[in-house]
Each structure stands twice: as C-alpha cells, then as structure tokens.
Amino acid sequence: MTPEEIAAQVLLKSVRMRWSLSRAAGWFFSRNPGLSHFKPPVRVITLGVARNFILLDRALEHIGYGPPRNDLRWMLGRVMAFSLLFWRLKPSRVARGARRSGIGYRDLIKLRDVSPRDLVKGLSEFDRLSVLYSMPKWMLAQLKAAEIPNLEELLRTLNRDPNRWLRVRLNAGRGRIEAALRDAGVMAEPDEQLPDVLKIIEAPGGLPRLLDRRVVVLQDKASALVSHVLQPGGRRVGDLTGGAAIKASHMAWLGAKGVFSMDISVRRVFEEAAPNVKAMDVGSIVDLAVGDVKKPPIRGLDAVLVDPPCTDLGRLQFNPEIKMWLKPRDLRVMSGLQLGMMKAASGASRTLVYSVCTLTYSETIRNARIASEEFGLEPIEAQPIVGERPPGFPKAQRMLPHIHGTQGFFIAKFKTK
Ligand SMILES: C[S@@+](CC[C@H](N)C(=O)[O-])C[C@H]1O[C@@H](n2cnc3c(N)ncnc32)[C@H](O)[C@@H]1O
C-alpha cells in the first residue's frame, strides 16, 4: 500500500465518522502497525487534502471527472490531484494512483501543468475565495457576515500550520520555568501582551510532550486570554463547560480562591480533567463535577465561564478536516445550544464570560447580541483587550489567526443582573 492509498482511507474514515485526522490515522495504523513508517507522509498528505479539498474537486472536474462523491476512489482522486498540483510524484506512483482511483493516467498527469490560480479563473470573487481556499460557501458567508478584516488573508492563514504557545505558572519563579523549558528542549519567547504566555520558537523534538506541567503547559494564547478576561484573582469562579479543565487550571494559576469546573461528560471529567488538575498541581483549588450547565448545581460564584462546544472553525489550522464534514445544520444546532447555556449559566454568578474558538457570525456577534437584547445580560469590556473589537459587538474581542497569530476566538463578558 502506498502513502497515497493510506491517506485516502484515513480521510474517508475522518469524514464518515467525523473524527479528527489524527484519530482516523490512529485507527488505521493500530490495525496496520507494519505500515507505521508511512505516518509522516500520510500526515502531510491528509492535512494538505483537507485544507484544499474544494480546489482538488475542481481540479478533478477540470480534467473531466465528477461530481465529487464521498467514497474511497474519489478520496484517492483528491489525494492524487493534491500530489500533482502541489508537488512532483514519481510517474509509477501516479500510474498506480490513477488505476486505483479510476482516473485515466493521461488525464491525471495534465494536472502537473495546472496551477490553483488557473482553476479559479472567471469565478465571481466570492466563489474564487471559496474554491481557492476550500472554504464551503455557507462558512464563507458566515465569516463575511462577521466582518473579519482582510478576509482573504485569514483564509490563507487558516490553510497554514499554526503557531504554538505555552502558558507558564508565573509564581513558580523564573528559574523553575526556565529549567522546565530547557529539560523539554524548547525555545520560547515571552509574549508582549500576556505575561504568562510564551510563543514557541523551536522545539527540535517536535511538540514538547515532556514538559513539567506543574509550571508549563501547551495552550494557545487566545485560549489563555479567556481566563485573564474572567479576572479570577482572589475570587471564587467556575467553568461550567469545563472539559479537560485547561482554563479552570489557568484560573487557579492566576490566583483564584476556588474554581468549580463542571462538564456533562463523565469521561472528560474523570479521564481528562482529573489527570490534568493533578498534573498542573491545582487539586487543592479546583473542584471537579459532572453536571449540566442548563441546570447549574451552584450559585453565588463571583464569575463563571461558558466555553461551550462550537463549530471549531477558529481551529482550522489544526483540524482542517472539519471543513469537509460540517454542515449548516450543525451551526444552527450549535448556536442554539450556546444560547441556552448562556441563559442558564447567568443564574450562577453576577459576571459571565462567553468564549468560543470559532469565528462564525451566528456563534459570536449574533449570540452575544441575543444574550444582551433578549436575556438582559449587560455587555461589559472584555479586558484585557488583546484582540480586535468586532464591529457589531465592540465590547467583546476577537483573536484572529492572520492578525494575532493565534487560534480564532471570540470572548464576550457580561454582567448578569
Ligand atoms: C470547548 S469544550 C470546553 C473546554 C474547557 N473550557 C477547557 O478549557 O478545557 C466544551 C465542553 O462542553 C461540554 N458540554 C457540552 N454540553 C454540556 C452541558 N450541557 N453541560 C456541561 N458541559 C457541557 C463538552 O463535554 C465539552 O467538554
């Protein structure tokens, strides 16, 4: 089996199961351990195909094939188109890929002389962006409605590898933090805006897995900003969709008196949050619970975070496969759930922070407006302001991959009564 054929199987599994590429690759290689040496090329190919899938469909249609289908042959066709448009594959491998994908060799090889720009000639501006950056039209319409500055640059950035960030425990002392970085072989530089955030410059062994997590953890700057906006120092705070307790543990590092971290998933609480709280050495401050934010079992907190499930489009640099399976219906369901969660959580505290790692209009500006106009939540400045202020809800802030070098995030803050 070639890396192209493996990549096609991994991509198809990812789309059909709505799994991340890394989970789908894990599934494949655990069944085929003898092919593990192909992991690196398979990763490059699957990321590239997911980032460019609409452009690749157009390339295949350009040579007379289509319409696109969700089956193994079409997926292999996409992989072959990617290999020809973006690099040079040996003719013998092209011939094999052509045979197995049901595309004529002579047709396929034509793509060697085609450039992405050729494939979008004559399209309207909107369609050009959608095809060139492989952003489904409904998603692009959402990003346009959100009035993101320099949209084309955002789309370009979303198709590139992300920056990596670290969050450090400042009160552990510089010496301990520097030693932890040195031991993990990581070079990082301090961020100019958030004092406890560092940008990774070099991590020669790949991503640092050997960090001493009592003082340094991997966390995107935009995600770290959320706990700063909550201003947990000396207060009793909560994350009512607490997941793996990443933000809850940060609240503890920032000096919260107590943190209540709750999630509806038993597995997330016991298998992710509990070990994280232990590893980050915050067990005496963070209380974990399983529960539903729609029926908060707590009240009287000084501030709560609602960080609900979202379309994750701010994370496309990490998970481009989401573009291949997400549907407009998912957005409708998700934004409705987010509103319900905000409304219910507002009873638990006088201050509520709402954050989502996405940039769609519906989940960001629109939801924040509904919360203020229909639920009576009063918007307040989401300080410290590190991102840009979204037109349409300027008290909130947005972190944008092409401007801030982070994941895409929207953070709004409200007084609840
Ligand atoms: C974006 S993640 C939260 C990440 C978390 N704040 C952190 O920093 O690690 C969203 C979480 O919401 C949880 N969730 C979904 N529905 C919920 C509900 N009704 N009540 C509580 N948690 C819920 C999911 O299980 C998921 O872990």
The ligand as a Tripos MOL2 file, in Angstrom:
@<TRIPOS>MOLECULE
LIG
   27    29     1     0     0
SMALL
NO_CHARGES

@<TRIPOS>ATOM
      1 C1        -14.9400   23.7410   24.3420 C.3       1 LIG1
      2 S1        -15.0930   22.4640   25.4720 S.3       1 LIG1
      3 C2        -14.6720   23.2460   26.9790 C.3       1 LIG1
      4 C3        -13.2040   23.3430   27.2200 C.3       1 LIG1
      5 C4        -12.8850   23.7490   28.6400 C.3       1 LIG1
      6 N1        -13.4930   25.0230   28.9960 N.3       1 LIG1
      7 C5        -11.3860   23.8280   28.9050 C.2       1 LIG1
      8 O1        -10.8380   24.9310   28.9730 O.co2     1 LIG1
      9 O2        -10.7550   22.7570   28.9840 O.co2     1 LIG1
     10 C6        -16.8270   22.3120   25.6530 C.3       1 LIG1
     11 C7        -17.2610   21.3000   26.6980 C.3       1 LIG1
     12 O3        -18.6510   21.4800   26.9460 O.3       1 LIG1
     13 C8        -19.1220   20.2210   27.4250 C.3       1 LIG1
     14 N2        -20.5960   20.2630   27.4250 N.ar      1 LIG1
     15 C9        -21.4480   20.0770   26.3890 C.ar      1 LIG1
     16 N3        -22.7280   20.2070   26.8010 N.ar      1 LIG1
     17 C10       -22.6900   20.4940   28.1310 C.ar      1 LIG1
     18 C11       -23.6760   20.7240   29.1170 C.ar      1 LIG1
     19 N4        -24.9740   20.7110   28.8100 N.pl3     1 LIG1
     20 N5        -23.2700   20.9770   30.3780 N.ar      1 LIG1
     21 C12       -21.9440   20.9850   30.6940 C.ar      1 LIG1
     22 N6        -20.9620   20.7610   29.7950 N.ar      1 LIG1
     23 C13       -21.3250   20.5200   28.5290 C.ar      1 LIG1
     24 C14       -18.4860   19.2470   26.4800 C.3       1 LIG1
     25 O4        -18.4730   17.9550   27.0430 O.3       1 LIG1
     26 C15       -17.0950   19.8520   26.3040 C.3       1 LIG1
     27 O5        -16.1750   19.2410   27.1750 O.3       1 LIG1
@<TRIPOS>BOND
     1     1     2 1
     2     2     3 1
     3     2    10 1
     4     3     4 1
     5     4     5 1
     6     5     6 1
     7     5     7 1
     8     7     8 2
     9     7     9 1
    10    10    11 1
    11    11    12 1
    12    11    26 1
    13    12    13 1
    14    13    14 1
    15    13    24 1
    16    14    15 ar
    17    14    23 ar
    18    15    16 ar
    19    16    17 ar
    20    17    18 ar
    21    17    23 ar
    22    18    19 1
    23    18    20 ar
    24    20    21 ar
    25    21    22 ar
    26    22    23 ar
    27    24    25 1
    28    24    26 1
    29    26    27 1
@<TRIPOS>SUBSTRUCTURE
     1 LIG1         1 GROUP 0 **** ****
